[in-house]
Amino acid sequence: MPLLEDIQQILAQGLAKLQDAAEADAMEAWRIKYLGTKGAVKAAMQRLKEVPRDRKRAAGQAANELKNALTEAFERRLAAISATGGGSKKARGPAIDVTLPGRRRRIGHTHIITQTINEICEIFARMGFAVATGPEVEDEHHNFGALNIPLSHPARDPLDNFYINPEVMLRSQTSTVQIRTMESTNPPVRIISPGRVYRPDTVDATHSFMFHQVEGLFVDEAVTMADLKTCLDQFCKTYFGRDVATCFRPSFFPFTEPSAEVDIEFHRPDSTRYWVELGGCGMVDPNVLETVGYDTEKYTGFAFGLGIERMIMRKHHIPDIRLLFESDTRFLHQF
Ligand code: FA5
């Protein structure tokens, strides 16, 4: 084929093929094929020596134009591809379909224990209770002494508590906040105090070594046991539902007299029923009121301390307390 025709064909074919090249590899292959040292342009240049003298000038010009046209087209194409990211190695792979719906990422949410604490605070707020707090690292005076628990009492046993030293410990009950609140407030007092407590109990389906209690304290003139029962009954009916069965069992706590334990009814999958202790309660012992300087002739009060995990287990049919602490998101996402 005469060189001029050949040049036109190389140009047309080269430009067409360049449009098909979309990735870095294809572009490089094209460059080698047309502009490389053994490429089509070079071959056309070499054929110039075969051209008769009188047509050499025109053929040389055509060959140069071919080289310039293909080089420019190649550079334009390269710039266009890299502007859209298509030429980079990173962008290789299947194209992204931007019309597909996005995948929602799972984000964290409040743990069921915190949700429950918030709910408990709301229910008691409607009954006029404010929220009080106290330290988890406590002295033995607030955990025992001020609560009328004598030095000889088995509840002080080092095997039943996490002592840091003989005077300092991780609190074993939220009743410490009763004392701290009364020390800093004059009656009337109406508070609840949710928080963590620590006991070296053997872990099983209903016991943990760290768990949450909510303490309640109401001190005023003429507060009675009937107020206590009404308050806890109302709370249980609001939190668990109106048909929940509760039971007040006579009991003993050094800081309340009389004292009771509140149990709630659980249902097994086979519909048999059993009772689980939800908490302790009673009328604040006058010795405790005296220790904080309250006038025991004028004021009486009730107090309670309920296990928060036990409430959650009852409400959400959770058979094992350990599920609440294992951070298994398949479990936690249910709430
Ligand atoms: C007390 O801690 C008293 N301070 C409660 C109290 C307060 C009585 C005010 C009177 C007046 P008790 O040791 O029974 O009581 O614990 C209260 C509740 O905490 C239990 O009924 C139970 O629901 C929960 N609880 C106790 N031990 C554990 C444990 N190891 N794991 C999970 N929950 C527990």
Boltz pocket constraint, residues with backbone or C-beta under 6 A from the ligand:
constraints:
  - pocket:
      binder: B
      contacts: [[A, 172], [A, 173], [A, 174], [A, 175], [A, 199], [A, 201], [A, 206], [A, 207], [A, 208], [A, 209], [A, 210], [A, 211], [A, 212], [A, 213], [A, 216], [A, 253], [A, 256], [A, 259], [A, 260], [A, 262], [A, 277], [A, 278], [A, 279], [A, 280], [A, 281], [A, 282], [A, 303], [A, 304], [A, 305], [A, 306], [A, 307], [A, 308], [A, 309], [A, 310]]
      max_distance: 6.0
